[in-house]
């Protein structure tokens, strides 16, 4: 049952990442969020494949999985996510140079942090991951407040709950592992489900704030925008 729940949670995250990542790019031209969402989905696909065909930590796919994990935990679902969401909070549209630099930094962080892999706790990197998450959560609290201020209270509450859940996962990831969970199956069921919910909730919240900006004249409608469905 735990293995089945793990597979369902991973497929959920993969589908959400690719589906809404593509929509960020196609409907809003937001490559920061679009590519990061699809990178998370690619990470989940690699993790699923590794789990099905190997499960061996000496396998190449595990190396790839660790890279993607470090990529997103350090810079991807932190700095890149914040820069992408600032498109609707501050109408900030980063240049191609900024986009490339942000992903370049994430790649460098992912490669550097490879050396700290293993089951033992590496306090420095673990603290860095948690600090990055907490700083991002501060911005997400502001993002939720902006949603509340425009009357999108359902989206604001969902954003707040998803962010709190993601922070709980960040704390558990390194500092509070579950007992009797040798392969971390239970943890990953919760983590993958939460990360999928995060991406779904943030996308819908982004749409709500974007539509409000367009309706109030703060932002022009995307000329190539297609119909958006949940």
C-alpha positions in Angstrom: 0.0 0.0 0.0 2.8 2.4 0.8 4.5 1.7 -2.5 1.3 2.2 -4.4 0.7 5.6 -2.6 4.2 6.6 -3.4 3.7 5.9 -7.1 0.4 7.8 -7.1 1.9 10.8 -5.4 4.9 10.9 -7.8 2.6 10.6 -10.9 0.4 13.4 -9.4 3.4 15.7 -9.1 4.7 14.8 -12.5 1.4 15.6 -14.2 0.9 18.8 -12.3 4.5 20.0 -13.1 4.3 19.3 -16.8 0.7 20.5 -17.2 1.0 23.8 -15.4 4.6 24.4 -16.4 3.5 24.4 -20.0 0.6 26.7 -19.2 2.9 29.2 -17.5 4.9 29.4 -20.7 2.1 29.2 -23.2 -0.5 31.4 -21.6 1.7 33.9 -19.7 5.2 33.8 -21.2 6.6 33.1 -17.7 9.6 30.9 -18.4 11.0 31.1 -14.9 8.0 29.3 -13.4 7.2 27.3 -16.5 10.6 25.7 -16.7 11.0 25.2 -13.0 7.6 23.4 -12.8 8.7 21.2 -15.7 12.1 20.6 -14.0 10.3 19.4 -10.9 8.2 17.1 -13.1 11.3 15.8 -14.8 12.9 15.2 -11.4 9.8 13.2 -10.4 9.9 11.2 -13.7 13.5 10.3 -13.1 12.8 9.4 -9.4 9.9 7.2 -10.5 12.0 5.4 -13.1 14.8 4.9 -10.6 12.4 3.5 -8.1 10.9 1.1 -10.6 14.0 -0.3 -12.3 16.7 -0.1 -9.6 16.3 1.5 -6.2 20.1 1.2 -5.9 21.8 4.3 -4.6 24.9 3.6 -6.7 22.8 3.8 -9.9 23.2 6.8 -12.3 19.6 7.7 -12.0 20.1 8.3 -8.2 22.9 10.7 -9.0 20.5 12.5 -11.3 17.7 12.5 -8.7 20.0 14.0 -6.1 21.1 16.7 -8.5 17.5 17.7 -9.3 16.6 17.6 -5.6 19.5 20.0 -4.8 18.7 22.2 -7.8 15.1 22.9 -6.7 15.6 23.0 -2.9 18.5 25.4 -3.2 17.4 27.9 -5.9 14.5 26.5 -8.0 11.5 26.5 -5.7 13.1 29.4 -3.8 14.8 32.2 -5.8 13.4 31.2 -9.2 9.9 30.8 -7.8 10.0 34.2 -6.1 11.3 35.9 -9.3 8.6 34.3 -11.3 5.8 35.2 -8.9 7.0 38.8 -8.9 5.6 39.0 -12.4 2.1 39.4 -10.9 3.0 41.0 -7.5 5.4 43.7 -8.8 5.0 43.4 -12.6 8.7 42.4 -12.7 9.7 40.9 -16.0 13.3 39.7 -15.8 15.5 39.8 -18.9 16.8 36.8 -20.6 20.1 37.3 -18.9 18.5 37.2 -15.5 16.6 34.0 -16.5 19.7 32.3 -17.7 21.7 33.5 -14.6 19.1 32.1 -12.2 19.0 28.7 -13.8 22.8 28.7 -14.1 23.0 29.4 -10.4 20.6 26.6 -9.7 22.7 24.2 -11.8 25.9 25.2 -10.0 24.2 24.8 -6.6 22.9 21.4 -7.7 26.4 20.2 -8.8 28.2 21.6 -5.7 25.7 20.1 -3.2 26.3 16.6 -4.7 29.2 16.1 -2.3 26.8 16.2 0.7 24.7 13.3 -0.3 24.3 10.3 2.1 22.1 9.3 5.0 24.0 11.2 7.7 23.0 14.7 8.5 25.1 17.5 7.0 24.1 20.4 9.2 25.5 23.1 6.9 23.6 22.2 3.7 20.5 21.1 5.6 20.4 24.5 7.4 20.9 26.3 4.1 18.0 24.4 2.5 15.8 25.2 5.4 16.8 28.9 5.5 16.1 29.2 1.8 12.7 27.7 2.3 11.8 29.9 5.2 12.9 33.1 3.3 10.7 32.0 0.4 7.8 31.4 2.8 8.0 35.0 3.9 7.5 36.1 0.3 4.7 33.5 -0.1 3.0 35.0 2.9 3.1 38.4 1.2 1.8 36.7 -2.0 -1.1 35.2 0.0 -1.8 38.7 1.5 -2.0 40.2 -2.0 -4.5 37.6 -3.0 -6.6 38.3 0.1 -6.5 42.0 -0.6 -8.1 41.6 -4.0 -10.8 39.3 -2.6 -9.3 36.0 -3.8 -9.6 34.6 -0.3 -9.9 31.0 -1.4 -6.6 31.2 -3.3 -5.0 33.1 -0.4 -6.0 30.4 2.1 -4.9 27.6 -0.2 -1.5 29.4 -0.8 -1.0 29.8 2.9 -1.8 26.2 3.7 0.3 24.8 0.8 3.3 27.0 1.9 3.0 25.8 5.6 2.8 22.2 4.5 5.9 22.7 2.3 7.8 24.2 5.2 6.9 21.3 7.3 8.2 18.9 4.6 11.4 21.0 4.5 11.9 20.6 8.3 11.2 16.9 8.2 13.4 16.3 5.1 16.7 16.5 7.1 15.9 17.3 10.7 12.9 15.1 11.6 12.9 11.8 9.7 10.1 9.4 10.4 11.0 6.4 12.6 10.5 3.0 11.0 10.7 4.5 7.5 13.9 3.0 6.3 13.4 3.8 2.6 11.6 7.1 3.4 8.5 5.8 1.5 6.0 7.5 3.9 8.0 10.7 3.8 8.1 10.8 0.0 4.3 10.1 -0.2 3.7 13.2 1.9 6.5 15.3 0.1 5.5 14.5 -3.5 1.8 15.1 -2.7 2.7 18.4 -1.1 5.0 19.5 -3.9 2.3 18.7 -6.5 -0.3 20.6 -4.5 2.1 23.6 -4.2 2.6 23.8 -8.0 -1.2 23.5 -8.6 -2.2 26.1 -6.0 0.5 28.6 -6.9 -0.5 28.4 -10.6 -4.2 29.0 -9.8 -3.2 31.9 -7.5 -1.0 33.4 -10.1 -3.9 33.3 -12.6 -6.2 35.0 -10.1 -3.7 37.8 -9.4 -2.8 38.2 -13.1 -6.5 38.4 -14.1 -7.1 41.1 -11.4 -4.1 43.1 -12.7 -5.5 42.9 -16.2 -9.0 43.9 -15.0 -7.7 46.9 -13.2 -5.4 48.0 -16.0 -2.2 47.3 -14.1 -1.2 44.8 -16.7 -2.0 44.1 -20.3 -3.6 40.8 -21.3 -1.3 38.3 -22.9 -2.1 38.5 -26.7 -1.6 34.8 -27.3 -3.3 33.7 -24.1 -5.6 30.7 -24.5 -8.5 29.6 -22.3 -7.3 28.5 -18.9 -8.8 25.5 -17.1 -8.0 24.1 -13.7 
